[in-house]
Amino acid sequence: MLLLLICDEVNSFSQEMEEFVQSSGENDIVVFTLGSMISNLTQEKVNVIASALAQIPQKVLLKHDGKKPDTLGPNTRLYKWIPQNDLLGHPKTKAFITHGGTNGIYEAIYHGIPMVGLPLFAEQHDNIARVKAKGAAVRVDLETMSSRDLLNALKEVINNPSYKEKAMWLSTIQRDQPITSLDRAVFWIEFVMRHKGAKHLRPAAHNLTWFQYHSLDVIVFLLACVATVVFVITKCFLFCYRKLAKTGKKQKRE
C-alpha cells in the first residue's frame, strides 16, 4: 500500500538531469542502479558494466559513488544518487537495470518498465525470478557476466516489444485498485486512530515471551523427544546384546 502511494508521486528532478534525459532524443534512456551495493563492486566489474552501457544508443543514468570507470562511454552519466521512482515514471525511460530490491521492482512494475535483473543476495533472486517468469525481465548473473552478456540482455529487453507489453500488463494489474493508494493510506491511518491503536490487528507474536518467539520451547521439547527415543533404543540394544551374550556363554559351557 505504501509502495503504491510512493509510486503515485512522480516529481520533476534537477534541470541538469532533465536536460541530459531530453538530450537522448528518440533513443530514450536507461536507468541503472544497484542500490547501495554498487559501491561494493570491484573496479573490474564496474568497467565491465560501463563497457556494455557504452555500446547502446540510449543515454544511461548510472548510480555510482566510486572511481570513474575507465570504459565509461559518452552516453553514460554518473550520479551518487538518482530519483529512482521519478526516473522510472518518466516517459523516456526504456529499461531499468536493477539488483531486484522490492522497492525498485514495485516502482518499475507500476510504471510499466521492463527490467534487466542483476540480483545480489537475499530476496532479490526470487524477486527477479518472479518478474522474469511473467516475461517482463531478463536475468544476468553479476558474478560471471561479461560486457557481451549485459549488452545482449539490454538489447533483448529494449528491442523485443514483448517485454514492454508484459511490463504494461503487470502495471495494469497493479494499478487496478478500488480506491487510490492515498485514500487507502488515509483510511488505515484514521482507522488506527479511531480504535486507539487497533490492538486487535497486532500480530500474536507481540504477546509471546522471548523464548516462545524464538521457538526455544519447541526446540527443547523436540530435543527431549529425540533424546528419549535414543535412550530407549540404546537400552533395548544393550538388553538384547546382554541376552545374546548370556545365551552364547551357556551354549559354550554345555
GUDO-697808 format. One record per atom (N, C-alpha, C): x, y, z; atom name. Coordinates in steps of 0.1 Angstrom, whole numbers. Atoms other than C-alpha are relative to their C-alpha. Layout:
# GUDO-697808
<<X; Y; Z>; 'CA'>
...
# end
This chain:
# GUDO-697808
<<8; -12; 0>; 'N'>
<<0; 0; 0>; 'CA'>
<<9; 13; 0>; 'C'>
<<-8; -12; -1>; 'N'>
<<27; 25; 10>; 'CA'>
<<9; 1; -13>; 'C'>
<<-8; 0; 12>; 'N'>
<<48; 14; -20>; 'CA'>
<<-8; 6; -12>; 'C'>
<<8; -6; 11>; 'N'>
<<19; 22; -44>; 'CA'>
<<-2; 15; 2>; 'C'>
<<1; -14; -3>; 'N'>
<<15; 55; -26>; 'CA'>
<<12; 8; -5>; 'C'>
<<-13; -6; 5>; 'N'>
<<52; 63; -33>; 'CA'>
<<0; 1; -15>; 'C'>
<<-1; 1; 15>; 'N'>
<<49; 52; -69>; 'CA'>
<<-9; 11; -6>; 'C'>
<<10; -10; 5>; 'N'>
<<19; 76; -74>; 'CA'>
<<7; 14; -2>; 'C'>
<<-6; -14; -1>; 'N'>
<<41; 106; -66>; 'CA'>
<<13; 1; -9>; 'C'>
<<-11; -2; 9>; 'N'>
<<63; 113; -96>; 'CA'>
<<3; 15; -1>; 'C'>
<<-4; -15; -1>; 'N'>
<<82; 146; -92>; 'CA'>
<<10; 3; -11>; 'C'>
<<-11; -5; 9>; 'N'>
<<104; 166; -115>; 'CA'>
<<13; -1; 7>; 'C'>
<<-13; 0; -6>; 'N'>
<<141; 164; -110>; 'CA'>
<<8; 12; -4>; 'C'>
<<-8; -12; 2>; 'N'>
<<170; 188; -114>; 'CA'>
<<1; 3; -15>; 'C'>
<<0; -4; 14>; 'N'>
<<173; 208; -146>; 'CA'>
<<11; -7; -8>; 'C'>
<<-11; 6; 7>; 'N'>
<<207; 193; -154>; 'CA'>
<<-3; -14; -4>; 'C'>
<<4; 13; 3>; 'N'>
<<193; 158; -152>; 'CA'>
<<-10; -1; -11>; 'C'>
<<11; -1; 10>; 'N'>
<<162; 167; -172>; 'CA'>
<<6; 3; -14>; 'C'>
<<-7; -3; 13>; 'N'>
<<185; 182; -199>; 'CA'>
<<7; -12; -6>; 'C'>
<<-7; 12; 5>; 'N'>
<<205; 150; -201>; 'CA'>
<<-10; -10; -5>; 'C'>
<<10; 9; 4>; 'N'>
<<174; 129; -203>; 'CA'>
<<-6; 4; -14>; 'C'>
<<6; -5; 13>; 'N'>
<<159; 151; -231>; 'CA'>
<<10; -1; -11>; 'C'>
<<-10; 1; 11>; 'N'>
<<192; 150; -250>; 'CA'>
<<1; -14; -6>; 'C'>
<<0; 14; 5>; 'N'>
<<186; 113; -256>; 'CA'>
<<-7; -1; -14>; 'C'>
<<7; 0; 13>; 'N'>
<<163; 122; -285>; 'CA'>
<<-10; -12; -1>; 'C'>
<<10; 11; 2>; 'N'>
<<143; 92; -299>; 'CA'>
<<5; -13; 6>; 'C'>
<<-5; 13; -6>; 'N'>
<<166; 66; -283>; 'CA'>
<<-4; -2; 15>; 'C'>
<<5; 0; -14>; 'N'>
<<153; 75; -248>; 'CA'>
<<12; -4; 10>; 'C'>
<<-11; 2; -10>; 'N'>
<<172; 65; -216>; 'CA'>
<<-2; -14; 7>; 'C'>
<<0; 12; -8>; 'N'>
<<181; 35; -194>; 'CA'>
<<5; 5; 14>; 'C'>
<<-3; -3; -14>; 'N'>
<<182; 38; -156>; 'CA'>
<<7; -12; 6>; 'C'>
<<-8; 11; -6>; 'N'>
<<209; 17; -138>; 'CA'>
<<3; 4; 15>; 'C'>
<<-4; -2; -14>; 'N'>
<<211; 14; -100>; 'CA'>
<<-1; -14; 7>; 'C'>
<<0; 12; -8>; 'N'>
<<221; -15; -77>; 'CA'>
<<-1; 4; 15>; 'C'>
<<2; -4; -14>; 'N'>
<<210; 4; -46>; 'CA'>
<<13; 5; 6>; 'C'>
<<-13; -4; -7>; 'N'>
<<238; 9; -20>; 'CA'>
<<11; -10; -3>; 'C'>
<<-10; 10; 2>; 'N'>
<<256; -22; -32>; 'CA'>
<<10; 3; -12>; 'C'>
<<-9; -3; 12>; 'N'>
<<271; -7; -64>; 'CA'>
<<14; 4; 4>; 'C'>
<<-13; -5; -5>; 'N'>
<<300; 8; -43>; 'CA'>
<<8; -12; 4>; 'C'>
<<-7; 12; -5>; 'N'>
<<309; -28; -32>; 'CA'>
<<6; -8; -12>; 'C'>
<<-5; 7; 12>; 'N'>
<<317; -39; -68>; 'CA'>
<<15; 3; -2>; 'C'>
<<-14; -3; 3>; 'N'>
<<353; -43; -79>; 'CA'>
<<1; 9; -12>; 'C'>
<<-2; -9; 11>; 'N'>
<<367; -18; -103>; 'CA'>
<<-1; -7; -14>; 'C'>
<<1; 8; 12>; 'N'>
<<370; -46; -129>; 'CA'>
<<-15; -2; -4>; 'C'>
<<14; 3; 3>; 'N'>
<<333; -54; -126>; 'CA'>
<<-7; 13; -5>; 'C'>
<<5; -13; 4>; 'N'>
<<324; -17; -129>; 'CA'>
<<4; 3; -14>; 'C'>
<<-5; -2; 14>; 'N'>
<<345; -15; -161>; 'CA'>
<<-8; -8; -9>; 'C'>
<<8; 9; 9>; 'N'>
<<326; -45; -175>; 'CA'>
<<-14; 6; -2>; 'C'>
<<13; -6; 1>; 'N'>
<<293; -28; -168>; 'CA'>
<<0; 13; -9>; 'C'>
<<-1; -12; 8>; 'N'>
<<304; 6; -182>; 'CA'>
<<3; -3; -15>; 'C'>
<<-3; 4; 14>; 'N'>
<<317; -11; -213>; 'CA'>
<<-12; -4; -8>; 'C'>
<<12; 5; 6>; 'N'>
<<284; -27; -220>; 'CA'>
<<-10; 12; -3>; 'C'>
<<8; -11; 1>; 'N'>
<<265; 5; -214>; 'CA'>
<<4; 10; -11>; 'C'>
<<-5; -9; 10>; 'N'>
<<287; 24; -238>; 'CA'>
<<-3; -4; -14>; 'C'>
<<3; 5; 14>; 'N'>
<<276; 3; -267>; 'CA'>
<<-15; 1; -4>; 'C'>
<<14; -1; 4>; 'N'>
<<239; 11; -266>; 'CA'>
<<-3; 15; -4>; 'C'>
<<3; -14; 4>; 'N'>
<<223; 42; -283>; 'CA'>
<<-7; 8; 10>; 'C'>
<<8; -8; -11>; 'N'>
<<203; 52; -252>; 'CA'>
<<10; 7; 9>; 'C'>
<<-8; -6; -10>; 'N'>
<<216; 76; -227>; 'CA'>
<<-3; -7; 13>; 'C'>
<<0; 8; -12>; 'N'>
<<223; 60; -193>; 'CA'>
<<2; 8; 12>; 'C'>
<<-2; -6; -13>; 'N'>
<<219; 73; -158>; 'CA'>
<<4; -10; 10>; 'C'>
<<-6; 11; -8>; 'N'>
<<242; 52; -136>; 'CA'>
<<3; 5; 14>; 'C'>
<<-3; -3; -14>; 'N'>
<<241; 54; -98>; 'CA'>
<<13; -6; 4>; 'C'>
<<-13; 6; -4>; 'N'>
<<277; 50; -88>; 'CA'>
<<8; 10; 8>; 'C'>
<<-8; -9; -9>; 'N'>
<<296; 65; -59>; 'CA'>
<<14; -6; 3>; 'C'>
<<-13; 6; -1>; 'N'>
<<331; 54; -66>; 'CA'>
<<9; 6; -11>; 'C'>
<<-9; -4; 10>; 'N'>
<<360; 57; -90>; 'CA'>
<<-6; 0; -14>; 'C'>
<<5; -1; 14>; 'N'>
<<351; 67; -126>; 'CA'>
<<5; -12; -8>; 'C'>
<<-5; 11; 8>; 'N'>
<<352; 36; -148>; 'CA'>
<<8; 4; -12>; 'C'>
<<-8; -3; 11>; 'N'>
<<379; 35; -174>; 'CA'>
<<-7; -1; -13>; 'C'>
<<7; 3; 12>; 'N'>
<<354; 23; -200>; 'CA'>
<<-13; 8; -2>; 'C'>
<<12; -8; 1>; 'N'>
<<328; 49; -194>; 'CA'>
<<-2; 7; -13>; 'C'>
<<3; -5; 13>; 'N'>
<<311; 59; -226>; 'CA'>
<<-6; 14; 1>; 'C'>
<<6; -13; 0>; 'N'>
<<299; 94; -236>; 'CA'>
<<-15; 1; 3>; 'C'>
<<14; 0; -2>; 'N'>
<<263; 83; -233>; 'CA'>
<<-4; -3; 14>; 'C'>
<<3; 4; -14>; 'N'>
<<266; 74; -196>; 'CA'>
<<4; 11; 9>; 'C'>
<<-3; -10; -10>; 'N'>
<<265; 99; -168>; 'CA'>
<<-2; -6; 14>; 'C'>
<<-1; 6; -13>; 'N'>
<<274; 90; -132>; 'CA'>
<<-7; 9; 10>; 'C'>
<<6; -7; -10>; 'N'>
<<253; 101; -102>; 'CA'>
<<2; -7; 13>; 'C'>
<<-1; 6; -13>; 'N'>
<<259; 95; -65>; 'CA'>
<<-14; -4; 5>; 'C'>
<<14; 3; -4>; 'N'>
<<221; 95; -60>; 'CA'>
<<-9; 3; -12>; 'C'>
<<10; -3; 11>; 'N'>
<<192; 93; -85>; 'CA'>
<<-14; -1; 5>; 'C'>
<<14; 1; -4>; 'N'>
<<155; 99; -80>; 'CA'>
<<-7; -12; -8>; 'C'>
<<4; 12; 8>; 'N'>
<<146; 63; -90>; 'CA'>
<<-14; 0; -4>; 'C'>
<<15; 1; 4>; 'N'>
<<108; 64; -89>; 'CA'>
<<-3; 11; -11>; 'C'>
<<2; -11; 9>; 'N'>
<<108; 98; -107>; 'CA'>
<<5; -3; -14>; 'C'>
<<-5; 3; 13>; 'N'>
<<130; 85; -135>; 'CA'>
<<-8; -12; -6>; 'C'>
<<8; 12; 5>; 'N'>
<<110; 52; -138>; 'CA'>
<<-13; 5; -6>; 'C'>
<<13; -5; 4>; 'N'>
<<79; 73; -142>; 'CA'>
<<1; 10; -12>; 'C'>
<<-2; -10; 11>; 'N'>
<<95; 95; -169>; 'CA'>
<<-3; -7; -14>; 'C'>
<<4; 6; 13>; 'N'>
<<81; 88; -205>; 'CA'>
<<11; -4; -9>; 'C'>
<<-12; 3; 9>; 'N'>
<<116; 85; -220>; 'CA'>
<<8; -12; 6>; 'C'>
<<-8; 11; -5>; 'N'>
<<127; 56; -198>; 'CA'>
<<-4; -13; -7>; 'C'>
<<2; 12; 8>; 'N'>
<<131; 24; -219>; 'CA'>
<<2; -12; 9>; 'C'>
<<-3; 12; -7>; 'N'>
<<146; -1; -194>; 'CA'>
<<6; 4; 14>; 'C'>
<<-5; -2; -13>; 'N'>
<<157; -4; -158>; 'CA'>
<<9; -12; 4>; 'C'>
<<-10; 10; -4>; 'N'>
<<188; -23; -147>; 'CA'>
<<0; 1; 15>; 'C'>
<<2; -1; -14>; 'N'>
<<183; -33; -111>; 'CA'>
<<5; -13; 7>; 'C'>
<<-5; 11; -8>; 'N'>
<<196; -56; -83>; 'CA'>
<<-12; -8; 5>; 'C'>
<<12; 8; -4>; 'N'>
<<160; -67; -76>; 'CA'>
<<-6; 3; 14>; 'C'>
<<5; -4; -13>; 'N'>
<<152; -48; -44>; 'CA'>
<<-15; 1; -1>; 'C'>
<<15; -1; 0>; 'N'>
<<115; -48; -35>; 'CA'>
<<-6; 13; -5>; 'C'>
<<5; -13; 4>; 'N'>
<<110; -11; -38>; 'CA'>
<<2; 3; -15>; 'C'>
<<-2; -2; 15>; 'N'>
<<126; -9; -73>; 'CA'>
<<-9; -9; -8>; 'C'>
<<9; 9; 8>; 'N'>
<<106; -39; -85>; 'CA'>
<<-14; 5; -1>; 'C'>
<<14; -5; -1>; 'N'>
<<73; -24; -74>; 'CA'>
<<-1; 13; -8>; 'C'>
<<0; -13; 8>; 'N'>
<<82; 10; -89>; 'CA'>
<<0; -2; -15>; 'C'>
<<-1; 3; 14>; 'N'>
<<92; -5; -122>; 'CA'>
<<-13; -6; -6>; 'C'>
<<13; 6; 4>; 'N'>
<<61; -26; -124>; 'CA'>
<<-11; 11; -1>; 'C'>
<<10; -10; 0>; 'N'>
<<39; 3; -115>; 'CA'>
<<0; 9; -13>; 'C'>
<<-1; -9; 11>; 'N'>
<<53; 24; -143>; 'CA'>
<<2; -7; -13>; 'C'>
<<-1; 8; 12>; 'N'>
<<55; -5; -168>; 'CA'>
<<13; 0; -7>; 'C'>
<<-13; -1; 6>; 'N'>
<<92; -5; -173>; 'CA'>
<<7; -15; 1>; 'C'>
<<-6; 13; 0>; 'N'>
<<109; -38; -184>; 'CA'>
<<14; 1; 7>; 'C'>
<<-12; 0; -8>; 'N'>
<<140; -49; -164>; 'CA'>
<<10; -9; -4>; 'C'>
<<-11; 9; 0>; 'N'>
<<174; -64; -165>; 'CA'>
<<4; -2; 14>; 'C'>
<<-3; 3; -14>; 'N'>
<<180; -81; -132>; 'CA'>
<<14; -5; 3>; 'C'>
<<-13; 5; -5>; 'N'>
<<214; -85; -115>; 'CA'>
<<-1; -2; 15>; 'C'>
<<2; 3; -15>; 'N'>
<<204; -100; -81>; 'CA'>
<<13; -3; 7>; 'C'>
<<-12; 1; -8>; 'N'>
<<230; -99; -54>; 'CA'>
<<-2; -10; 12>; 'C'>
<<2; 9; -12>; 'N'>
<<215; -117; -23>; 'CA'>
<<-14; 1; 5>; 'C'>
<<13; 0; -7>; 'N'>
<<185; -124; -1>; 'CA'>
<<-12; -2; -10>; 'C'>
<<12; 1; 8>; 'N'>
<<151; -119; -17>; 'CA'>
<<1; 4; -14>; 'C'>
<<-2; -6; 13>; 'N'>
<<165; -103; -48>; 'CA'>
<<-1; -10; -11>; 'C'>
<<0; 11; 10>; 'N'>
<<170; -136; -67>; 'CA'>
<<-15; -4; -2>; 'C'>
<<14; 4; 1>; 'N'>
<<134; -145; -60>; 'CA'>
<<-9; 11; -7>; 'C'>
<<7; -11; 6>; 'N'>
<<121; -111; -70>; 'CA'>
<<2; 0; -15>; 'C'>
<<-4; 0; 14>; 'N'>
<<139; -112; -103>; 'CA'>
<<-6; -12; -7>; 'C'>
<<6; 13; 6>; 'N'>
<<128; -148; -110>; 'CA'>
<<-15; 1; -2>; 'C'>
<<14; -1; 2>; 'N'>
<<92; -139; -105>; 'CA'>
<<-4; 10; -11>; 'C'>
<<3; -9; 11>; 'N'>
<<93; -109; -128>; 'CA'>
<<4; -6; -14>; 'C'>
<<-4; 7; 12>; 'N'>
<<112; -130; -154>; 'CA'>
<<-10; -10; -4>; 'C'>
<<10; 10; 3>; 'N'>
<<86; -157; -152>; 'CA'>
<<-12; 7; -6>; 'C'>
<<11; -8; 6>; 'N'>
<<60; -130; -161>; 'CA'>
<<4; 6; -13>; 'C'>
<<-4; -5; 14>; 'N'>
<<80; -121; -192>; 'CA'>
<<4; 15; 0>; 'C'>
<<-3; -14; -1>; 'N'>
<<90; -86; -180>; 'CA'>
<<14; 3; 4>; 'C'>
<<-13; -2; -4>; 'N'>
<<126; -91; -172>; 'CA'>
<<9; -11; -5>; 'C'>
<<-11; 10; 4>; 'N'>
<<159; -108; -182>; 'CA'>
<<10; 0; 12>; 'C'>
<<-9; 1; -11>; 'N'>
<<182; -121; -155>; 'CA'>
<<14; -3; -5>; 'C'>
<<-14; 2; 3>; 'N'>
<<220; -119; -157>; 'CA'>
<<8; -2; 13>; 'C'>
<<-8; 3; -12>; 'N'>
<<245; -134; -133>; 'CA'>
<<11; 11; 1>; 'C'>
<<-9; -11; -2>; 'N'>
<<265; -104; -120>; 'CA'>
<<14; -5; 2>; 'C'>
<<-13; 5; -3>; 'N'>
<<294; -126; -108>; 'CA'>
<<8; -5; -12>; 'C'>
<<-7; 6; 11>; 'N'>
<<301; -143; -141>; 'CA'>
<<-2; 8; -13>; 'C'>
<<4; -6; 13>; 'N'>
<<287; -119; -167>; 'CA'>
<<12; 8; -7>; 'C'>
<<-10; -8; 8>; 'N'>
<<308; -103; -195>; 'CA'>
<<-8; 12; -5>; 'C'>
<<6; -12; 6>; 'N'>
<<301; -70; -212>; 'CA'>
<<-10; -4; -11>; 'C'>
<<8; 5; 11>; 'N'>
<<286; -90; -241>; 'CA'>
<<-13; -5; 6>; 'C'>
<<12; 5; -6>; 'N'>
<<261; -107; -217>; 'CA'>
<<-9; 11; 4>; 'C'>
<<8; -11; -4>; 'N'>
<<249; -75; -202>; 'CA'>
<<-6; 8; -12>; 'C'>
<<4; -7; 12>; 'N'>
<<247; -59; -237>; 'CA'>
<<-11; -7; -7>; 'C'>
<<10; 8; 6>; 'N'>
<<227; -88; -251>; 'CA'>
<<-13; 1; 8>; 'C'>
<<12; 0; -8>; 'N'>
<<203; -87; -222>; 'CA'>
<<-7; 14; -1>; 'C'>
<<6; -14; 2>; 'N'>
<<197; -49; -226>; 'CA'>
<<-6; 1; -14>; 'C'>
<<5; -1; 13>; 'N'>
<<192; -52; -263>; 'CA'>
<<-13; -8; -1>; 'C'>
<<11; 8; 0>; 'N'>
<<167; -80; -257>; 'CA'>
<<-12; 7; 6>; 'C'>
<<10; -7; -7>; 'N'>
<<147; -60; -232>; 'CA'>
<<-5; 12; -7>; 'C'>
<<3; -12; 6>; 'N'>
<<148; -28; -252>; 'CA'>
<<-7; -2; -14>; 'C'>
<<5; 2; 14>; 'N'>
<<142; -42; -288>; 'CA'>
<<-11; -10; -1>; 'C'>
<<11; 9; 1>; 'N'>
<<118; -70; -281>; 'CA'>
<<-12; 6; 7>; 'C'>
<<12; -7; -6>; 'N'>
<<84; -54; -276>; 'CA'>
<<-8; -8; 10>; 'C'>
<<8; 9; -9>; 'N'>
<<70; -84; -257>; 'CA'>
<<3; 4; 15>; 'C'>
<<-3; -4; -14>; 'N'>
<<89; -72; -225>; 'CA'>
<<-7; 12; 4>; 'C'>
<<8; -12; -4>; 'N'>
<<73; -38; -226>; 'CA'>
<<-15; -3; 1>; 'C'>
<<14; 4; 0>; 'N'>
<<39; -54; -233>; 'CA'>
<<-3; -7; 14>; 'C'>
<<2; 7; -12>; 'N'>
<<43; -77; -203>; 'CA'>
<<1; 9; 12>; 'C'>
<<-2; -10; -11>; 'N'>
<<55; -49; -181>; 'CA'>
<<-12; 9; 2>; 'C'>
<<12; -8; 0>; 'N'>
<<25; -28; -190>; 'CA'>
<<-12; -8; 5>; 'C'>
<<11; 8; -5>; 'N'>
<<2; -57; -183>; 'CA'>
<<1; -2; 15>; 'C'>
<<-2; 1; -15>; 'N'>
<<17; -61; -148>; 'CA'>
<<-4; 14; 6>; 'C'>
<<3; -14; -5>; 'N'>
<<13; -23; -144>; 'CA'>
<<-15; 2; 1>; 'C'>
<<15; -1; 0>; 'N'>
<<-24; -25; -153>; 'CA'>
<<-6; -8; 12>; 'C'>
<<5; 7; -12>; 'N'>
<<-30; -52; -127>; 'CA'>
<<3; 7; 13>; 'C'>
<<-4; -7; -13>; 'N'>
<<-11; -33; -100>; 'CA'>
<<-8; 12; 2>; 'C'>
<<8; -13; -1>; 'N'>
<<-30; -1; -107>; 'CA'>
<<-15; -2; 1>; 'C'>
<<14; 3; -1>; 'N'>
<<-64; -18; -108>; 'CA'>
<<-5; -1; 14>; 'C'>
<<4; -1; -14>; 'N'>
<<-75; -8; -73>; 'CA'>
<<-13; 6; 2>; 'C'>
<<14; -6; -2>; 'N'>
<<-110; 0; -59>; 'CA'>
<<1; 15; 4>; 'C'>
<<-2; -14; -4>; 'N'>
<<-96; 32; -44>; 'CA'>
<<14; 4; -2>; 'C'>
<<-14; -4; 2>; 'N'>
<<-64; 52; -48>; 'CA'>
<<8; -4; 12>; 'C'>
<<-8; 4; -11>; 'N'>
<<-35; 42; -27>; 'CA'>
<<1; 11; 11>; 'C'>
<<0; -11; -10>; 'N'>
<<-36; 77; -10>; 'CA'>
<<-12; -2; 9>; 'C'>
<<12; 1; -8>; 'N'>
<<-72; 72; 1>; 'CA'>
<<1; -12; 9>; 'C'>
<<-1; 12; -9>; 'N'>
<<-64; 37; 14>; 'CA'>
<<9; 3; 11>; 'C'>
<<-10; -3; -11>; 'N'>
<<-34; 50; 34>; 'CA'>
<<-7; 9; 10>; 'C'>
<<7; -9; -10>; 'N'>
<<-56; 78; 49>; 'CA'>
<<-10; -8; 8>; 'C'>
<<10; 7; -8>; 'N'>
<<-83; 53; 58>; 'CA'>
<<6; -8; 11>; 'C'>
<<-6; 9; -10>; 'N'>
<<-60; 29; 76>; 'CA'>
<<6; 8; 12>; 'C'>
<<-5; -8; -11>; 'N'>
<<-43; 57; 95>; 'CA'>
<<-11; 5; 9>; 'C'>
<<11; -5; -8>; 'N'>
<<-76; 71; 106>; 'CA'>
<<-7; -12; 8>; 'C'>
<<5; 12; -6>; 'N'>
<<-88; 35; 114>; 'CA'>
<<7; -3; 13>; 'C'>
<<-8; 3; -12>; 'N'>
<<-59; 30; 138>; 'CA'>
<<-2; 11; 11>; 'C'>
<<3; -11; -10>; 'N'>
<<-66; 64; 154>; 'CA'>
<<-13; -2; 7>; 'C'>
<<14; 1; -5>; 'N'>
<<-103; 57; 158>; 'CA'>
<<-1; -11; 10>; 'C'>
<<0; 11; -9>; 'N'>
<<-96; 24; 175>; 'CA'>
<<11; -1; 10>; 'C'>
<<-10; -1; -10>; 'N'>
<<-69; 36; 198>; 'CA'>
<<12; -10; -2>; 'C'>
<<-12; 8; 2>; 'N'>
<<-40; 18; 182>; 'CA'>
<<-3; -13; -7>; 'C'>
<<5; 12; 7>; 'N'>
<<-61; -11; 167>; 'CA'>
<<8; -12; 5>; 'C'>
<<-8; 11; -6>; 'N'>
<<-45; -36; 191>; 'CA'>
<<-5; -14; -5>; 'C'>
<<5; 13; 4>; 'N'>
<<-68; -63; 177>; 'CA'>
<<7; -4; -14>; 'C'>
<<-7; 3; 12>; 'N'>
<<-47; -61; 145>; 'CA'>
<<14; -4; 2>; 'C'>
<<-14; 4; -3>; 'N'>
<<-14; -67; 162>; 'CA'>
<<2; -14; -1>; 'C'>
<<-3; 14; 0>; 'N'>
<<3; -100; 155>; 'CA'>
<<1; -6; 13>; 'C'>
<<0; 7; -13>; 'N'>
<<0; -126; 182>; 'CA'>
<<15; -1; 5>; 'C'>
<<-14; 1; -4>; 'N'>
<<38; -126; 183>; 'CA'>
<<4; 10; 10>; 'C'>
<<-3; -11; -10>; 'N'>
<<37; -94; 204>; 'CA'>
<<-3; -5; 14>; 'C'>
<<4; 4; -13>; 'N'>
<<22; -114; 232>; 'CA'>
<<9; -12; 5>; 'C'>
<<-9; 12; -3>; 'N'>
<<49; -142; 232>; 'CA'>
<<12; 5; 8>; 'C'>
<<-13; -3; -7>; 'N'>
<<78; -143; 256>; 'CA'>
<<11; -2; -10>; 'C'>
<<-12; 1; 9>; 'N'>
<<113; -142; 241>; 'CA'>
<<3; -14; -4>; 'C'>
<<-3; 13; 3>; 'N'>
<<118; -179; 243>; 'CA'>
<<-11; -7; -9>; 'C'>
<<11; 5; 9>; 'N'>
<<84; -186; 227>; 'CA'>
<<2; 6; -14>; 'C'>
<<-2; -7; 13>; 'N'>
<<91; -161; 200>; 'CA'>
<<10; -7; -9>; 'C'>
<<-11; 7; 8>; 'N'>
<<123; -179; 190>; 'CA'>
<<-2; -15; 0>; 'C'>
<<3; 14; 0>; 'N'>
<<106; -213; 194>; 'CA'>
<<9; -9; 8>; 'C'>
<<-10; 7; -8>; 'N'>
<<131; -223; 221>; 'CA'>
<<-8; -11; 8>; 'C'>
<<8; 10; -7>; 'N'>
<<103; -242; 240>; 'CA'>
<<-2; -12; -9>; 'C'>
<<3; 11; 10>; 'N'>
<<95; -262; 208>; 'CA'>
<<13; -8; -2>; 'C'>
<<-13; 7; 2>; 'N'>
<<132; -269; 202>; 'CA'>
<<4; -9; 11>; 'C'>
<<-3; 8; -12>; 'N'>
<<137; -281; 238>; 'CA'>
<<-8; -12; 0>; 'C'>
<<9; 11; 0>; 'N'>
<<107; -303; 235>; 'CA'>
<<4; -11; -10>; 'C'>
<<-4; 10; 11>; 'N'>
<<118; -319; 202>; 'CA'>
<<13; -7; 4>; 'C'>
<<-12; 6; -4>; 'N'>
<<153; -324; 216>; 'CA'>
<<-2; -11; 11>; 'C'>
<<4; 10; -10>; 'N'>
<<138; -341; 246>; 'CA'>
<<-5; -13; -5>; 'C'>
<<6; 12; 6>; 'N'>
<<118; -364; 224>; 'CA'>
<<11; -8; -7>; 'C'>
<<-11; 7; 7>; 'N'>
<<149; -373; 203>; 'CA'>
<<8; -7; 10>; 'C'>
<<-8; 6; -11>; 'N'>
<<169; -379; 235>; 'CA'>
<<-7; -12; 6>; 'C'>
<<7; 11; -6>; 'N'>
<<142; -401; 249>; 'CA'>
<<0; -12; -10>; 'C'>
<<0; 11; 10>; 'N'>
<<140; -422; 217>; 'CA'>
<<13; -6; -1>; 'C'>
<<-13; 5; 1>; 'N'>
<<177; -425; 215>; 'CA'>
<<3; -8; 13>; 'C'>
<<-2; 7; -13>; 'N'>
<<178; -435; 252>; 'CA'>
<<-7; -14; 0>; 'C'>
<<8; 13; 1>; 'N'>
<<151; -462; 247>; 'CA'>
<<6; -10; -9>; 'C'>
<<-6; 9; 10>; 'N'>
<<167; -476; 216>; 'CA'>
<<13; -6; 5>; 'C'>
<<-13; 4; -5>; 'N'>
<<201; -477; 233>; 'CA'>
<<-2; -11; 11>; 'C'>
<<3; 9; -10>; 'N'>
<<186; -495; 263>; 'CA'>
<<-4; -14; -5>; 'C'>
<<4; 12; 6>; 'N'>
<<169; -520; 241>; 'CA'>
<<11; -8; -7>; 'C'>
<<-11; 6; 7>; 'N'>
<<200; -527; 221>; 'CA'>
<<9; -6; 10>; 'C'>
<<-9; 6; -11>; 'N'>
<<221; -532; 253>; 'CA'>
<<-7; -12; 6>; 'C'>
<<7; 11; -6>; 'N'>
<<194; -555; 267>; 'CA'>
<<1; -12; -9>; 'C'>
<<-1; 11; 9>; 'N'>
<<194; -576; 236>; 'CA'>
<<14; -5; -1>; 'C'>
<<-14; 4; 1>; 'N'>
<<232; -577; 234>; 'CA'>
<<4; -8; 12>; 'C'>
<<-3; 8; -12>; 'N'>
<<234; -589; 270>; 'CA'>
<<-6; -14; 0>; 'C'>
<<7; 12; 1>; 'N'>
<<208; -615; 264>; 'CA'>
<<7; -10; -9>; 'C'>
<<-8; 8; 9>; 'N'>
<<227; -628; 234>; 'CA'>
<<13; -5; 5>; 'C'>
<<-13; 3; -6>; 'N'>
<<259; -627; 253>; 'CA'>
<<-1; -12; 10>; 'C'>
<<2; 10; -10>; 'N'>
<<245; -648; 281>; 'CA'>
<<-4; -14; -6>; 'C'>
<<3; 12; 7>; 'N'>
<<230; -673; 257>; 'CA'>
<<12; -7; -6>; 'C'>
<<-12; 5; 6>; 'N'>
<<263; -677; 239>; 'CA'>
<<9; -7; 10>; 'C'>
<<-8; 6; -11>; 'N'>
<<281; -684; 272>; 'CA'>
<<-5; -13; 5>; 'C'>
<<6; 13; -4>; 'N'>
<<256; -711; 282>; 'CA'>
<<3; -10; -10>; 'C'>
<<-3; 10; 10>; 'N'>
<<260; -728; 249>; 'CA'>
<<14; -5; 0>; 'C'>
<<-14; 5; 0>; 'N'>
<<297; -729; 252>; 'CA'>
<<3; -9; 12>; 'C'>
<<-2; 9; -12>; 'N'>
<<296; -744; 287>; 'CA'>
<<-6; -14; -2>; 'C'>
<<7; 13; 2>; 'N'>
<<272; -771; 276>; 'CA'>
<<8; -8; -11>; 'C'>
# end
